[in-house]
Amino acid sequence: MSNKLEEALKRTIKDEFVHGFMDENGVRQYPTIMALAKRHDIPNVTLHRHSKKEDWQSEKNKVQTEYEEAVTRERLEKMVKNGAVLDDRSINLAFGMMGDVARRLTEDQENRDKLSRILDLPDGPDRDEQLKKFHIKNKIMTAHDLSSIAGVVAQAQKIGKLAMGQAQEISKVSANVSAPDSLREIIAELDELAAIKSSSAKHTIQ
């Protein structure tokens, strides 16, 4: 014999239809009217009549919409938060790369100046000894070294500018990196990105 659809039971069934219920595995289920009639031993026709009269489906649709909107907002907030963290780390990484390049270029220029001063000395044992010590302790960058550094600069620029929302292609460093002018071009690129960092530091992420 079927149960009588009393008001308390009807509210319980309506709640399960609109909001669902947790099954034995902890999974939320959203049963149909027919499934709920069977679950609570209520005639399907009776339950269907009450659900249609009180428009349970519209209420369920509204709840589902609100739930989906809440999930979407939560996901967007999480994406924004994670994106901000990723951007900050990317920019820090880019400036770390730039800082390393700047140190290496400065050191190389100092070595070149030191070597030039030694080569300007008169020929003799003192000059030869200083050259020997210089080559033991110091290294002048080759064209290959400078080409690799130019690649690091380009990658650092891409990382930094993309993290700041600048999706356009960055300016290219001169391919002839073995010339002194190219060293100045690379340093100019470093100064440009440093200016961008200084400007962006004045703004907060909305």
SULMOZI-V980334 format. One record per residue. RES is the residue in one small letter. NEAR is the number of other ideal C-beta (glycine too) atoms within 12 Angstrom. Layout:
res=RES near=NEAR
res=RES near=NEAR
//
This chain:
res=m near=6
res=s near=15
res=n near=20
res=k near=15
res=l near=26
res=e near=14
res=e near=12
res=a near=13
res=l near=23
res=k near=26
res=r near=18
res=t near=21
res=i near=36
res=k near=31
res=d near=21
res=e near=30
res=f near=38
res=v near=28
res=h near=23
res=g near=21
res=f near=22
res=m near=12
res=d near=14
res=e near=7
res=n near=7
res=g near=8
res=v near=10
res=r near=14
res=q near=18
res=y near=24
res=p near=26
res=t near=21
res=i near=30
res=m near=19
res=a near=21
res=l near=35
res=a near=28
res=k near=17
res=r near=22
res=h near=30
res=d near=17
res=i near=31
res=p near=20
res=n near=22
res=v near=15
res=t near=25
res=l near=35
res=h near=23
res=r near=17
res=h near=26
res=s near=30
res=k near=15
res=k near=14
res=e near=21
res=d near=15
res=w near=30
res=q near=20
res=s near=16
res=e near=18
res=k near=26
res=n near=16
res=k near=16
res=v near=21
res=q near=20
res=t near=14
res=e near=16
res=y near=19
res=e near=14
res=e near=14
res=a near=14
res=v near=14
res=t near=14
res=r near=14
res=e near=14
res=r near=15
res=l near=14
res=e near=14
res=k near=14
res=m near=15
res=v near=16
res=k near=15
res=n near=14
res=g near=19
res=a near=20
res=v near=16
res=l near=18
res=d near=25
res=d near=23
res=r near=17
res=s near=25
res=i near=32
res=n near=19
res=l near=22
res=a near=36
res=f near=29
res=g near=19
res=m near=28
res=m near=35
res=g near=21
res=d near=20
res=v near=36
res=a near=27
res=r near=17
res=r near=28
res=l near=32
res=t near=20
res=e near=22
res=d near=28
res=q near=23
res=e near=19
res=n near=22
res=r near=22
res=d near=18
res=k near=23
res=l near=24
res=s near=16
res=r near=15
res=i near=25
res=l near=17
res=d near=13
res=l near=18
res=p near=11
res=d near=12
res=g near=11
res=p near=11
res=d near=13
res=r near=18
res=d near=16
res=e near=14
res=q near=23
res=l near=23
res=k near=14
res=k near=15
res=f near=24
res=h near=16
res=i near=10
res=k near=14
res=n near=21
res=k near=17
res=i near=24
res=m near=29
res=t near=13
res=a near=17
res=h near=12
res=d near=22
res=l near=32
res=s near=22
res=s near=20
res=i near=36
res=a near=34
res=g near=21
res=v near=30
res=v near=41
res=a near=30
res=q near=23
res=a near=37
res=q near=36
res=k near=28
res=i near=28
res=g near=35
res=k near=28
res=l near=22
res=a near=29
res=m near=27
res=g near=17
res=q near=20
res=a near=10
res=q near=11
res=e near=11
res=i near=23
res=s near=19
res=k near=18
res=v near=32
res=s near=22
res=a near=16
res=n near=17
res=v near=33
res=s near=21
res=a near=17
res=p near=20
res=d near=15
res=s near=25
res=l near=32
res=r near=17
res=e near=26
res=i near=42
res=i near=28
res=a near=20
res=e near=37
res=l near=34
res=d near=17
res=e near=23
res=l near=35
res=a near=24
res=a near=15
res=i near=27
res=k near=27
res=s near=13
res=s near=12
res=s near=23
res=a near=15
res=k near=9
res=h near=12
res=t near=8
res=i near=17
res=q near=5
//
